[in-house]
Amino acid sequence: MNRIAQLIRNITERLADNPLLGKLLGGASVALATQVGGHVLKLLSFACLARWTTNEEDVGIYASAWSMILILSTVSALGLKTTSLRFLPQYLEQKKWSLLRGFLRRSYLYMAVAGLLLAVAGSIVLPWLDRVPQFDLTPASVQAFMIAIWIVPFWSFCEVRSSIIRSTQHIFQAFGPPNLLQPLVLILGSGFMVYFWDSLDANQILYLIAFSVVLILILQEFSIRHLFPVEVRQAPAEYDESEWKKVGVPLLWISLFIIIIGNADVVLLSMLGQDQEPLGIAAATEGLSKEAESGIYAAATRTARLSAFLLMTVNAIVAPIISQSYARGEKGDLTRICRYAITLAFWPSFGLAMVLVLFGVPILEFFRPGFGVGYWPMVIIAMGQLVNALTGPVGLLLSLCGHQKASLRVYGGTTVLFLVLNMLLIPAAGMYGAAIANGITLVITNLLLAGLVYREMKIIPLPYLRFSLKKPV
């Protein structure tokens, strides 16, 4: 016991001498609990939905509709999810209450208009989409997408308001509602429907998502009112729209490209499907409907992202810290922030990736019997995510430190590559082709971004091989 007490005392003393790492670890503990709990609940909710849906195809329809929500809500968010992390920490640091209020008012107005226009346009286009020969959509898919399109404006508000709360560095309030509340509503609501009505389809799941979004917005409004200084509500609004647009437009495209790379493969798989005579590597999935294959692939991708969720957690912490350090001109701290973040994210991610390689089949079978055929796609994506963890918050560094145009070119090029590879490989190899396209794109994107960080900022984005608490700041 004396040794344990001495160890704790030593760690506490070293963290006191290293405020940057102490701040990072302190925030990471809350974020880690929220993100781990949220990721586990999201996987559990998806497993419950996969097991409880009446038809296997409904799993794929729901997964495709949710991916579509994520992509289109990024469009209607207009890049404000990242732009708010760029400006709000600076305004809070410099007590520019009028600009902060103006930013919030303009953000809400622009998002409301963009979301409404997108929902109306989608409602007009979707019924005609299945007439395109390549997109042979079932009536059930069209109906689910019609529900999803009207969730889009509200979900974009949830995501941007989460970033607004993140700018205050209150991590639990930022991530708790979307990460914990939504999967709980899905689990309890779907369980209620199955117990009393003995049926569950994609449309019912989407109605539950809509209900959870309303609850999240209510909680976020409460948090914003209590976390921001009262001076913000009392100050007259000022607008620096030229600067916001200058930064926000590239960040909109970057956010859109990132979300497309992360989700478009599920949607394309449900629309395109594989050919009647696929390549030999896809023999295990031959005979599956494209909706069923999309559901299996969605389970594989969500499981593979287990190996990178620690990076997402650390990114959530370092984003406002990077922004504030950049605003204060403390560029020496940026190198240490980057390398600490990578170290905290990579080594645990490596261990999780090995767990997926060793026990991937039983993990996938937990979702629904027969989902084990998604093992190799899961492994391919997990390896790509491991490269993502190895390079760390390179995208954030570029976006938050004035190099968003350089990173935009990388994301734009790799998104085109991603879509072309999916269009070519999905018909030939189904989910295997989608996984190969995903893995190749992840590796190329992160290596190019790491090269940009070194060229523009002279930071080597690699983990510390031997982690030490002794590096003072």
MIMIFI-175311 format. One record per residue (C-alpha): residue in one letter; x, y, z. Coordinates in Angstrom, 3 decimals. Example, Ala and Ser with C-alpha at 12.3 -4.5 7.8 and 13.67 -1.06 7.14 Angstrom:
% MIMIFI-175311
<"a" <12.300 -4.500 7.800>>
<"s" <13.670 -1.060 7.140>>
//
This chain:
% MIMIFI-175311
<"m" <0.000 0.000 0.000>>
<"n" <2.902 2.343 0.792>>
<"r" <4.311 1.820 -2.718>>
<"i" <0.949 2.606 -4.317>>
<"a" <0.604 5.757 -2.204>>
<"q" <4.135 6.806 -3.148>>
<"l" <3.404 6.200 -6.860>>
<"i" <0.236 8.295 -6.704>>
<"r" <2.135 11.059 -4.894>>
<"n" <4.903 11.036 -7.529>>
<"i" <2.413 11.208 -10.404>>
<"t" <0.539 14.073 -8.719>>
<"e" <3.764 16.034 -8.194>>
<"r" <4.875 15.525 -11.803>>
<"l" <1.502 16.577 -13.173>>
<"a" <1.713 19.701 -11.006>>
<"d" <5.022 20.511 -12.760>>
<"n" <3.473 19.840 -16.179>>
<"p" <0.189 21.800 -16.406>>
<"l" <-0.335 21.065 -20.112>>
<"l" <-0.297 17.302 -19.653>>
<"g" <-2.295 17.614 -16.448>>
<"k" <-4.967 19.570 -18.285>>
<"l" <-4.984 17.062 -21.114>>
<"l" <-5.252 14.055 -18.796>>
<"g" <-7.804 15.772 -16.576>>
<"g" <-10.092 16.503 -19.502>>
<"a" <-9.354 13.151 -21.083>>
<"s" <-10.576 11.287 -18.003>>
<"v" <-14.031 12.851 -18.334>>
<"a" <-14.025 12.597 -22.124>>
<"l" <-12.799 9.016 -21.990>>
<"a" <-15.590 8.010 -19.630>>
<"t" <-18.167 9.780 -21.801>>
<"q" <-16.765 8.504 -25.093>>
<"v" <-16.183 4.941 -23.885>>
<"g" <-19.629 4.807 -22.332>>
<"g" <-21.136 6.334 -25.448>>
<"h" <-19.311 4.032 -27.839>>
<"v" <-20.262 0.957 -25.829>>
<"l" <-23.884 2.102 -25.663>>
<"k" <-23.933 2.866 -29.402>>
<"l" <-22.559 -0.575 -30.231>>
<"l" <-25.003 -2.156 -27.784>>
<"s" <-27.907 -0.200 -29.261>>
<"f" <-26.904 -1.264 -32.781>>
<"a" <-26.631 -4.873 -31.603>>
<"c" <-30.100 -4.642 -30.035>>
<"l" <-31.547 -3.124 -33.202>>
<"a" <-29.825 -5.760 -35.361>>
<"r" <-31.218 -8.594 -33.222>>
<"w" <-34.695 -7.163 -32.659>>
<"t" <-35.587 -5.947 -36.164>>
<"t" <-38.211 -8.129 -37.782>>
<"n" <-36.345 -8.327 -41.105>>
<"e" <-32.580 -8.453 -41.649>>
<"e" <-32.881 -5.871 -44.425>>
<"d" <-34.182 -3.262 -41.959>>
<"v" <-30.765 -3.198 -40.269>>
<"g" <-29.128 -2.071 -43.506>>
<"i" <-31.913 0.400 -44.304>>
<"y" <-31.585 2.017 -40.870>>
<"a" <-27.761 2.097 -41.086>>
<"s" <-27.911 3.716 -44.536>>
<"a" <-30.499 6.271 -43.397>>
<"w" <-28.397 7.178 -40.358>>
<"s" <-25.278 7.569 -42.524>>
<"m" <-27.280 9.833 -44.820>>
<"i" <-28.329 11.934 -41.804>>
<"l" <-24.686 12.331 -40.782>>
<"i" <-23.600 13.379 -44.287>>
<"l" <-26.442 15.819 -44.993>>
<"s" <-26.409 17.348 -41.503>>
<"t" <-22.764 18.220 -42.134>>
<"v" <-23.903 20.152 -45.207>>
<"s" <-26.605 22.028 -43.282>>
<"a" <-24.153 22.720 -40.420>>
<"l" <-22.153 24.838 -42.905>>
<"g" <-18.784 24.037 -41.322>>
<"l" <-19.846 25.627 -38.027>>
<"k" <-18.988 22.522 -36.031>>
<"t" <-15.269 23.208 -36.500>>
<"t" <-15.535 26.974 -37.006>>
<"s" <-17.040 27.358 -33.529>>
<"l" <-14.006 25.558 -32.082>>
<"r" <-11.781 27.983 -33.974>>
<"f" <-13.409 31.234 -32.794>>
<"l" <-15.366 30.671 -29.572>>
<"p" <-12.377 29.655 -27.375>>
<"q" <-10.602 32.807 -28.593>>
<"y" <-13.612 35.015 -27.848>>
<"l" <-13.928 33.478 -24.386>>
<"e" <-10.199 33.897 -23.758>>
<"q" <-10.256 37.548 -24.888>>
<"k" <-13.712 38.326 -23.383>>
<"k" <-15.158 39.451 -26.732>>
<"w" <-18.775 38.943 -25.645>>
<"s" <-20.383 40.900 -28.499>>
<"l" <-18.627 38.872 -31.179>>
<"l" <-19.475 35.663 -29.336>>
<"r" <-23.176 36.553 -29.254>>
<"g" <-23.129 37.586 -32.894>>
<"f" <-21.475 34.316 -33.882>>
<"l" <-24.156 32.283 -32.091>>
<"r" <-27.049 34.257 -33.596>>
<"r" <-25.751 34.064 -37.159>>
<"s" <-24.909 30.372 -36.778>>
<"y" <-28.434 29.470 -35.713>>
<"l" <-30.001 31.536 -38.497>>
<"y" <-27.834 30.111 -41.281>>
<"m" <-28.265 26.522 -40.062>>
<"a" <-32.049 26.858 -39.853>>
<"v" <-32.295 28.164 -43.421>>
<"a" <-29.838 25.604 -44.833>>
<"g" <-31.495 22.688 -43.031>>
<"l" <-34.988 23.643 -44.183>>
<"l" <-33.896 24.065 -47.813>>
<"l" <-32.088 20.725 -47.724>>
<"a" <-35.094 18.904 -46.259>>
<"v" <-37.482 20.369 -48.834>>
<"a" <-35.111 19.592 -51.723>>
<"g" <-34.575 16.048 -50.455>>
<"s" <-38.308 15.443 -50.173>>
<"i" <-38.681 16.400 -53.834>>
<"v" <-35.681 14.441 -55.156>>
<"l" <-35.890 11.188 -53.162>>
<"p" <-39.073 9.754 -54.736>>
<"w" <-37.425 10.088 -58.162>>
<"l" <-34.034 8.706 -57.174>>
<"d" <-34.997 5.054 -57.612>>
<"r" <-35.637 5.772 -61.305>>
<"v" <-31.876 6.151 -61.807>>
<"p" <-30.683 2.730 -63.089>>
<"q" <-27.694 2.537 -60.721>>
<"f" <-29.821 3.329 -57.643>>
<"d" <-32.419 0.588 -57.465>>
<"l" <-34.009 1.622 -54.149>>
<"t" <-36.762 -0.406 -52.528>>
<"p" <-39.952 1.398 -51.382>>
<"a" <-38.922 0.706 -47.771>>
<"s" <-35.594 2.475 -48.328>>
<"v" <-37.253 5.496 -49.939>>
<"q" <-39.713 5.787 -47.044>>
<"a" <-36.916 5.580 -44.457>>
<"f" <-34.838 8.176 -46.313>>
<"m" <-37.860 10.516 -46.395>>
<"i" <-38.084 10.357 -42.592>>
<"a" <-34.326 10.787 -42.249>>
<"i" <-34.207 13.902 -44.426>>
<"w" <-36.399 15.782 -41.931>>
<"i" <-34.212 14.732 -39.004>>
<"v" <-31.206 16.314 -40.740>>
<"p" <-31.816 20.007 -39.788>>
<"f" <-32.291 19.162 -36.111>>
<"w" <-29.288 16.846 -35.925>>
<"s" <-27.068 19.552 -37.433>>
<"f" <-28.120 21.808 -34.535>>
<"c" <-27.203 19.030 -32.073>>
<"e" <-23.724 18.644 -33.550>>
<"v" <-22.908 22.348 -33.749>>
<"r" <-24.241 23.047 -30.252>>
<"s" <-22.095 20.191 -28.966>>
<"s" <-19.053 21.990 -30.420>>
<"i" <-20.234 25.272 -28.908>>
<"i" <-20.320 23.627 -25.476>>
<"r" <-16.925 22.007 -26.160>>
<"s" <-15.445 25.477 -26.606>>
<"t" <-16.008 26.032 -22.860>>
<"q" <-14.056 22.801 -22.145>>
<"h" <-17.048 21.255 -20.335>>
<"i" <-16.624 17.879 -21.963>>
<"f" <-19.383 15.905 -20.265>>
<"q" <-22.057 18.486 -21.091>>
<"a" <-20.833 18.541 -24.704>>
<"f" <-20.704 14.803 -25.327>>
<"g" <-23.050 13.362 -22.718>>
<"p" <-26.407 13.991 -24.470>>
<"p" <-25.492 12.766 -27.999>>
<"n" <-23.190 9.949 -26.839>>
<"l" <-25.164 8.585 -23.898>>
<"l" <-28.771 9.748 -24.150>>
<"q" <-29.432 8.833 -27.779>>
<"p" <-28.344 5.161 -27.587>>
<"l" <-30.254 4.789 -24.302>>
<"v" <-33.417 6.087 -25.974>>
<"l" <-32.866 3.659 -28.876>>
<"i" <-32.352 0.663 -26.573>>
<"l" <-35.295 1.416 -24.275>>
<"g" <-37.622 2.563 -27.050>>
<"s" <-36.925 -0.365 -29.382>>
<"g" <-37.223 -2.795 -26.461>>
<"f" <-40.612 -1.278 -25.613>>
<"m" <-41.820 -1.684 -29.207>>
<"v" <-40.645 -5.288 -29.473>>
<"y" <-42.168 -6.207 -26.094>>
<"f" <-45.597 -4.697 -26.738>>
<"w" <-45.950 -4.936 -30.541>>
<"d" <-43.491 -7.723 -31.392>>
<"s" <-42.162 -5.818 -34.405>>
<"l" <-39.416 -3.329 -35.195>>
<"d" <-38.559 -1.820 -38.564>>
<"a" <-36.287 0.926 -39.871>>
<"n" <-39.019 3.582 -39.798>>
<"q" <-39.773 2.982 -36.122>>
<"i" <-36.063 3.254 -35.298>>
<"l" <-35.866 6.605 -37.106>>
<"y" <-38.862 7.927 -35.148>>
<"l" <-37.002 7.001 -31.959>>
<"i" <-33.964 8.914 -33.239>>
<"a" <-36.167 11.958 -33.860>>
<"f" <-37.456 11.764 -30.275>>
<"s" <-33.903 11.503 -28.905>>
<"v" <-32.832 14.551 -30.938>>
<"v" <-35.563 16.654 -29.297>>
<"l" <-34.355 15.601 -25.835>>
<"i" <-30.727 16.387 -26.759>>
<"l" <-31.631 19.883 -27.987>>
<"i" <-33.455 20.639 -24.726>>
<"l" <-30.467 19.566 -22.612>>
<"q" <-28.033 21.499 -24.811>>
<"e" <-30.075 24.684 -24.482>>
<"f" <-29.933 24.326 -20.701>>
<"s" <-26.143 23.796 -20.809>>
<"i" <-25.443 26.769 -23.081>>
<"r" <-27.490 29.105 -20.888>>
<"h" <-25.595 28.049 -17.778>>
<"l" <-22.041 27.630 -19.115>>
<"f" <-21.621 30.903 -20.998>>
<"p" <-21.106 34.108 -18.989>>
<"v" <-24.178 36.268 -18.464>>
<"e" <-22.311 39.074 -20.281>>
<"v" <-22.834 37.181 -23.549>>
<"r" <-26.623 37.576 -23.356>>
<"q" <-26.346 41.224 -22.307>>
<"a" <-23.804 42.334 -24.907>>
<"p" <-24.945 43.862 -28.217>>
<"a" <-24.278 41.457 -31.065>>
<"e" <-21.340 42.196 -33.361>>
<"y" <-20.618 40.358 -36.583>>
<"d" <-17.292 39.568 -38.233>>
<"e" <-18.878 37.683 -41.107>>
<"s" <-16.036 38.156 -43.571>>
<"e" <-13.588 36.454 -41.197>>
<"w" <-16.100 33.742 -40.249>>
<"k" <-16.761 32.950 -43.909>>
<"k" <-13.071 33.067 -44.779>>
<"v" <-12.420 30.342 -42.212>>
<"g" <-15.800 28.597 -42.319>>
<"v" <-16.101 27.842 -46.038>>
<"p" <-12.919 25.715 -46.221>>
<"l" <-13.893 24.044 -42.927>>
<"l" <-17.339 23.226 -44.355>>
<"w" <-15.712 21.381 -47.239>>
<"i" <-13.230 19.670 -44.927>>
<"s" <-16.029 18.532 -42.588>>
<"l" <-18.072 17.320 -45.540>>
<"f" <-15.164 15.391 -47.034>>
<"i" <-14.392 13.750 -43.663>>
<"i" <-17.989 12.682 -43.089>>
<"i" <-18.281 11.347 -46.657>>
<"i" <-15.162 9.222 -46.170>>
<"g" <-16.600 7.927 -42.895>>
<"n" <-20.159 7.157 -43.998>>
<"a" <-20.801 7.239 -47.748>>
<"d" <-19.645 3.634 -48.248>>
<"v" <-22.603 2.312 -46.205>>
<"v" <-25.056 4.360 -48.288>>
<"l" <-23.433 3.385 -51.602>>
<"l" <-23.401 -0.292 -50.634>>
<"s" <-27.145 -0.189 -49.914>>
<"m" <-27.797 1.532 -53.246>>
<"l" <-25.359 -0.217 -55.589>>
<"g" <-24.912 -3.712 -54.145>>
<"q" <-22.577 -6.251 -55.703>>
<"d" <-22.893 -7.834 -59.138>>
<"q" <-24.522 -11.203 -59.688>>
<"e" <-21.054 -12.681 -60.279>>
<"p" <-18.694 -10.908 -57.843>>
<"l" <-14.980 -11.497 -57.446>>
<"g" <-13.849 -14.576 -55.533>>
<"i" <-13.057 -12.655 -52.323>>
<"a" <-16.771 -11.802 -52.011>>
<"a" <-18.021 -15.377 -52.347>>
<"a" <-19.058 -15.463 -48.665>>
<"t" <-21.623 -12.701 -49.210>>
<"e" <-22.986 -13.954 -52.533>>
<"g" <-26.753 -14.243 -52.360>>
<"l" <-27.233 -11.543 -49.709>>
<"s" <-29.509 -8.650 -50.589>>
<"k" <-27.746 -5.298 -50.743>>
<"e" <-29.734 -4.061 -47.729>>
<"a" <-28.656 -7.102 -45.665>>
<"e" <-25.035 -6.728 -46.781>>
<"s" <-25.144 -3.042 -45.889>>
<"g" <-26.290 -3.941 -42.363>>
<"i" <-23.421 -6.416 -41.898>>
<"y" <-20.928 -3.889 -43.247>>
<"a" <-22.285 -1.202 -40.905>>
<"a" <-21.671 -3.529 -37.944>>
<"a" <-18.137 -4.216 -39.222>>
<"t" <-17.284 -0.514 -39.635>>
<"r" <-18.670 0.440 -36.221>>
<"t" <-16.672 -2.336 -34.598>>
<"a" <-13.496 -1.412 -36.499>>
<"r" <-13.755 2.160 -35.240>>
<"l" <-13.233 0.837 -31.727>>
<"s" <-9.521 0.998 -32.549>>
<"a" <-9.727 4.759 -33.141>>
<"f" <-12.301 6.014 -30.653>>
<"l" <-9.524 6.973 -28.207>>
<"l" <-8.175 9.357 -30.842>>
<"m" <-11.645 10.891 -31.159>>
<"t" <-11.710 11.278 -27.379>>
<"v" <-8.316 12.975 -27.246>>
<"n" <-9.220 15.199 -30.213>>
<"a" <-12.285 16.361 -28.304>>
<"i" <-10.006 17.546 -25.502>>
<"v" <-7.185 19.103 -27.495>>
<"a" <-9.314 21.084 -29.984>>
<"p" <-10.014 24.073 -27.679>>
<"i" <-6.509 23.787 -26.144>>
<"i" <-4.930 23.993 -29.616>>
<"s" <-7.132 26.971 -30.504>>
<"q" <-6.248 28.856 -27.322>>
<"s" <-2.512 28.085 -27.624>>
<"y" <-2.560 29.295 -31.229>>
<"a" <-4.441 32.474 -30.215>>
<"r" <-1.823 33.206 -27.528>>
<"g" <1.018 32.527 -29.966>>
<"e" <2.375 29.649 -27.882>>
<"k" <3.536 27.610 -30.854>>
<"g" <6.050 25.684 -28.789>>
<"d" <3.172 24.045 -26.947>>
<"l" <1.596 22.775 -30.166>>
<"t" <4.326 20.177 -30.709>>
<"r" <3.913 18.809 -27.201>>
<"i" <0.105 18.845 -27.461>>
<"c" <0.292 16.876 -30.716>>
<"r" <2.739 14.260 -29.467>>
<"y" <1.049 13.833 -26.089>>
<"a" <-2.284 13.366 -27.880>>
<"i" <-0.868 10.743 -30.243>>
<"t" <0.815 8.894 -27.380>>
<"l" <-2.390 8.807 -25.341>>
<"a" <-4.370 7.571 -28.352>>
<"f" <-2.090 5.246 -30.318>>
<"w" <-0.855 2.614 -27.885>>
<"p" <-4.299 1.733 -26.455>>
<"s" <-5.677 1.810 -30.021>>
<"f" <-3.024 -0.690 -31.075>>
<"g" <-4.125 -3.045 -28.288>>
<"l" <-7.788 -2.695 -29.253>>
<"a" <-6.961 -3.408 -32.902>>
<"m" <-5.236 -6.647 -31.874>>
<"v" <-8.338 -7.657 -29.880>>
<"l" <-10.468 -7.150 -32.991>>
<"v" <-8.087 -9.242 -35.095>>
<"l" <-8.153 -12.108 -32.578>>
<"f" <-11.825 -12.054 -31.570>>
<"g" <-13.510 -10.282 -34.469>>
<"v" <-15.832 -13.099 -35.558>>
<"p" <-17.539 -13.670 -32.166>>
<"i" <-17.794 -9.898 -31.689>>
<"l" <-19.630 -9.541 -35.008>>
<"e" <-21.830 -12.572 -34.310>>
<"f" <-22.957 -10.765 -31.157>>
<"f" <-24.817 -8.297 -33.380>>
<"r" <-26.783 -10.966 -35.231>>
<"p" <-26.081 -14.569 -36.280>>
<"g" <-24.394 -14.555 -39.693>>
<"f" <-22.687 -11.179 -39.256>>
<"g" <-19.311 -12.943 -38.863>>
<"v" <-18.883 -12.789 -42.659>>
<"g" <-17.918 -9.152 -42.111>>
<"y" <-14.679 -10.143 -40.327>>
<"w" <-12.192 -9.329 -43.097>>
<"p" <-13.813 -5.991 -44.010>>
<"m" <-13.646 -5.132 -40.297>>
<"v" <-9.928 -6.016 -40.106>>
<"i" <-9.107 -3.959 -43.208>>
<"i" <-10.857 -0.883 -41.806>>
<"a" <-9.314 -1.394 -38.342>>
<"m" <-5.824 -1.293 -39.862>>
<"g" <-6.686 1.962 -41.627>>
<"q" <-7.987 3.381 -38.349>>
<"l" <-4.718 2.393 -36.670>>
<"v" <-2.817 4.603 -39.128>>
<"n" <-5.341 7.322 -38.274>>
<"a" <-4.457 6.974 -34.571>>
<"l" <-0.724 6.915 -35.373>>
<"t" <-0.827 10.367 -36.981>>
<"g" <-3.096 11.838 -34.301>>
<"p" <-4.827 15.247 -34.484>>
<"v" <-3.088 16.361 -37.693>>
<"g" <-6.342 17.463 -39.307>>
<"l" <-7.274 19.528 -36.254>>
<"l" <-3.843 21.168 -36.118>>
<"l" <-4.101 22.295 -39.726>>
<"s" <-7.727 23.447 -39.475>>
<"l" <-7.344 25.346 -36.190>>
<"c" <-3.953 26.922 -36.928>>
<"g" <-4.693 28.670 -40.217>>
<"h" <-3.719 25.928 -42.677>>
<"q" <-7.253 24.819 -43.555>>
<"k" <-6.806 25.525 -47.265>>
<"a" <-3.848 23.142 -47.480>>
<"s" <-5.747 20.374 -45.702>>
<"l" <-8.789 21.094 -47.881>>
<"r" <-6.839 20.066 -50.979>>
<"v" <-5.869 16.779 -49.312>>
<"y" <-9.400 15.978 -48.169>>
<"g" <-10.872 16.962 -51.527>>
<"g" <-8.512 14.725 -53.485>>
<"t" <-8.875 11.724 -51.191>>
<"t" <-12.676 12.070 -51.117>>
<"v" <-12.773 11.855 -54.907>>
<"l" <-10.478 8.818 -54.691>>
<"f" <-12.760 7.283 -52.037>>
<"l" <-15.915 7.703 -54.124>>
<"v" <-14.278 6.412 -57.315>>
<"l" <-12.889 3.344 -55.520>>
<"n" <-16.289 2.599 -53.998>>
<"m" <-18.084 2.964 -57.325>>
<"l" <-15.589 0.553 -58.913>>
<"l" <-15.110 -1.970 -56.093>>
<"i" <-18.593 -2.310 -54.561>>
<"p" <-20.176 -3.845 -57.702>>
<"a" <-17.151 -6.135 -58.064>>
<"a" <-16.668 -7.200 -54.435>>
<"g" <-19.525 -5.869 -52.291>>
<"m" <-18.575 -5.073 -48.702>>
<"y" <-15.003 -6.259 -49.304>>
<"g" <-14.608 -3.647 -52.023>>
<"a" <-16.072 -0.954 -49.756>>
<"a" <-13.632 -1.917 -46.982>>
<"i" <-10.630 -1.835 -49.337>>
<"a" <-11.675 1.621 -50.576>>
<"n" <-12.099 2.782 -46.975>>
<"g" <-8.730 1.436 -45.811>>
<"i" <-6.748 2.816 -48.764>>
<"t" <-8.330 6.256 -48.354>>
<"l" <-7.671 6.405 -44.601>>
<"v" <-3.987 5.565 -45.018>>
<"i" <-3.363 8.003 -47.886>>
<"t" <-5.304 10.841 -46.202>>
<"n" <-3.470 10.610 -42.894>>
<"l" <-0.017 10.258 -44.439>>
<"l" <-0.594 13.332 -46.606>>
<"l" <-1.909 15.346 -43.634>>
<"a" <1.072 14.293 -41.513>>
<"g" <3.380 15.494 -44.273>>
<"l" <1.562 18.838 -44.360>>
<"v" <1.885 19.261 -40.585>>
<"y" <5.634 18.715 -40.850>>
<"r" <6.011 21.040 -43.840>>
<"e" <3.842 23.894 -42.552>>
<"m" <4.364 23.660 -38.766>>
<"k" <7.623 21.697 -38.377>>
<"i" <5.865 19.190 -36.095>>
<"i" <6.653 15.476 -36.367>>
<"p" <3.297 13.776 -35.636>>
<"l" <4.511 10.587 -33.965>>
<"p" <3.936 9.162 -30.470>>
<"y" <6.540 9.197 -27.731>>
<"l" <8.042 5.708 -27.639>>
<"r" <8.597 6.043 -23.910>>
<"f" <5.874 8.086 -22.233>>
<"s" <7.184 10.437 -19.543>>
<"l" <5.525 12.846 -17.148>>
<"k" <8.760 14.758 -16.660>>
<"k" <8.588 17.024 -19.734>>
<"p" <7.757 20.442 -18.219>>
<"v" <5.802 23.154 -19.980>>
//
